[in-house]
């Protein structure tokens, strides 16, 4: 696996922290994190790719293809800013170039799998298909996650894309009944293994502590030592 696409069942569910954990779990590799479209930030503000590099370490290269100031879907944000959108072939071309210079390329999407990148309806799934890359799905822990995970997994299968597995992006320290049961049910509805659970608040850890703990949150398929579910 040289290129891995990281998507989610929605926004603000921990994709960036999960991407950072995957990068931190492989300090032996040269890792590039590619953010095709960063929205909601002004020029000069650190974006998601920079946050991955900050948490994961000096072996990570952060790359951002485009930035749009309003916190909207990439297609809408690009249109309102009067800027060209990011096309799937541009994402694929950038990832393939990075793959010639790095051992692992992590592509972090914006929002969920089918968020539009342009007005023609292109999505992260289209870039994954061009790359023939596996997809990692980040999902919340609690009530409602089974439905959104099932929908995302069905969308992947409908497009002939492989789901490497599922990672819970923010696992509460004291999970309620739904969150505890979901750990068993998520791999069933996803049709793919549970490959990790990142604790809530992990992104606020000191980077050295984050790096020391990252492998314990992830299964071996992602460079960790946690048993897969």
Residue pairs with C-beta under 8 A, 6 or more apart in sequence:
1 104
1 134
1 164
2 99
2 103
2 104
2 105
3 95
3 96
3 99
3 104
3 105
3 107
3 131
3 133
4 22
4 104
4 105
4 106
4 107
4 133
4 134
4 135
4 136
4 164
5 107
5 109
5 124
5 127
5 128
5 131
5 133
5 134
5 135
5 136
6 15
6 18
6 19
6 22
6 106
6 107
6 108
6 109
6 135
6 136
6 138
7 15
7 109
7 112
7 113
7 124
7 135
7 136
7 137
7 138
7 152
8 14
8 15
8 109
8 111
8 112
8 113
8 137
8 138
8 139
8 152
8 169
9 112
9 137
9 138
9 139
9 140
9 145
9 148
9 149
9 151
9 152
10 111
10 112
10 140
10 148
11 110
11 111
11 112
13 138
13 139
13 140
13 169
13 170
14 138
14 140
14 168
14 169
14 170
14 198
14 203
15 48
15 108
15 109
15 138
15 169
16 48
16 51
16 52
16 108
16 203
17 55
17 169
17 170
17 198
17 202
17 203
18 136
18 138
18 167
18 169
18 196
18 198
19 33
19 48
19 52
19 106
19 108
20 51
20 52
20 55
20 56
20 203
20 210
20 214
21 56
21 196
21 198
21 202
21 210
21 214
21 217
21 218
21 222
22 106
22 136
22 214
22 218
22 222
22 223
23 31
23 33
23 52
23 53
23 55
23 56
23 57
23 59
23 60
23 104
23 106
24 55
24 56
24 57
24 210
24 211
24 214
24 215
25 214
25 215
25 218
25 222
25 223
25 224
26 103
26 104
26 223
27 57
27 59
27 211
29 59
29 102
29 103
29 104
30 59
30 61
30 101
30 102
30 103
30 104
31 56
31 59
31 60
31 61
31 102
31 103
31 104
31 105
31 106
32 60
32 61
32 62
32 63
32 98
32 99
32 101
32 102
32 104
32 105
32 106
33 49
33 52
33 53
33 56
33 60
33 61
33 62
33 63
33 105
33 106
33 107
33 108
34 49
34 63
34 64
34 65
34 91
34 94
34 95
34 98
34 105
34 106
34 107
34 108
35 47
35 48
35 49
35 62
35 63
35 64
35 65
35 108
36 65
36 66
36 74
36 86
36 90
36 91
36 94
36 107
36 109
36 110
36 117
36 124
36 127
37 65
37 66
37 67
37 68
37 74
37 77
37 78
37 85
37 86
37 110
37 117
38 47
38 48
38 49
38 64
38 66
38 67
38 68
38 110
39 67
39 68
39 69
39 70
39 71
39 72
39 73
39 74
39 77
39 110
40 68
40 69
40 70
40 71
40 72
40 77
41 47
41 67
41 69
42 69
43 67
46 54
47 64
47 67
48 108
49 62
49 63
49 64
49 108
50 62
50 64
51 203
52 60
52 62
52 106
52 108
53 60
53 61
53 62
54 207
55 203
55 205
55 207
55 210
55 211
56 207
56 210
56 211
56 214
57 207
57 211
61 98
61 102
63 94
63 98
65 86
65 90
65 91
65 94
66 74
66 78
66 83
66 84
66 85
66 86
68 74
68 77
68 78
68 80
68 81
68 83
69 77
69 81
70 76
70 77
70 80
70 81
71 77
72 80
73 110
73 111
73 115
73 116
74 85
74 86
74 110
74 115
74 116
74 117
74 118
75 85
75 116
75 117
75 118
75 119
76 116
78 84
78 85
78 86
78 118
79 85
79 119
85 117
85 118
85 119
86 117
86 118
87 117
87 118
87 122
88 117
88 122
88 123
88 126
88 127
88 129
88 130
89 127
89 130
91 107
91 117
91 124
91 127
91 130
92 127
92 130
92 131
95 105
95 107
95 127
95 131
95 133
96 131
98 105
99 105
107 124
107 127
107 128
107 133
109 115
109 124
110 117
110 124
112 148
112 152
113 123
113 124
113 125
113 135
113 137
113 152
113 155
113 156
114 123
114 124
114 125
114 155
115 123
115 124
116 122
116 123
117 123
117 124
125 135
125 155
125 156
125 159
125 161
128 135
128 161
129 159
129 160
129 161
134 161
134 162
134 163
134 164
135 156
135 161
135 162
135 163
135 164
136 163
136 164
136 165
136 166
136 167
136 195
136 222
137 149
137 152
137 153
137 156
137 163
137 165
137 166
137 167
137 190
137 192
138 166
138 167
138 168
138 169
139 145
139 148
139 149
139 152
139 166
139 167
139 168
139 169
139 186
140 148
140 168
140 169
140 170
141 168
141 169
141 170
141 171
141 172
141 175
141 179
141 182
141 197
142 172
142 176
142 178
142 179
142 182
143 178
145 182
145 186
146 182
146 185
146 186
146 189
149 166
149 186
149 189
149 190
150 189
150 190
152 190
153 163
153 189
153 190
153 191
153 192
156 162
156 163
157 163
157 191
163 190
163 191
163 192
164 192
164 195
164 221
165 187
165 190
165 192
165 193
165 194
165 195
165 219
165 221
165 222
165 228
166 186
166 187
166 190
166 192
166 193
166 194
166 195
167 194
167 195
167 196
167 197
167 198
167 218
167 222
168 182
168 183
168 186
168 194
168 196
168 197
168 198
169 198
170 198
170 199
170 200
170 201
170 202
171 179
171 197
171 198
171 199
171 200
172 179
172 200
173 199
173 200
183 194
183 197
183 229
184 229
186 194
186 229
187 193
187 194
187 229
193 219
193 221
193 228
193 229
194 219
194 228
194 229
195 218
195 219
195 221
195 222
195 228
195 229
196 217
196 218
196 219
196 222
196 224
196 226
197 217
197 226
198 217
199 217
202 210
202 213
202 217
203 210
205 213
214 224
215 223
215 224
215 225
215 226
216 224
216 225
216 226
217 224
217 226
218 224
218 225
218 226
219 226
219 227
219 228
219 229
220 228
221 228
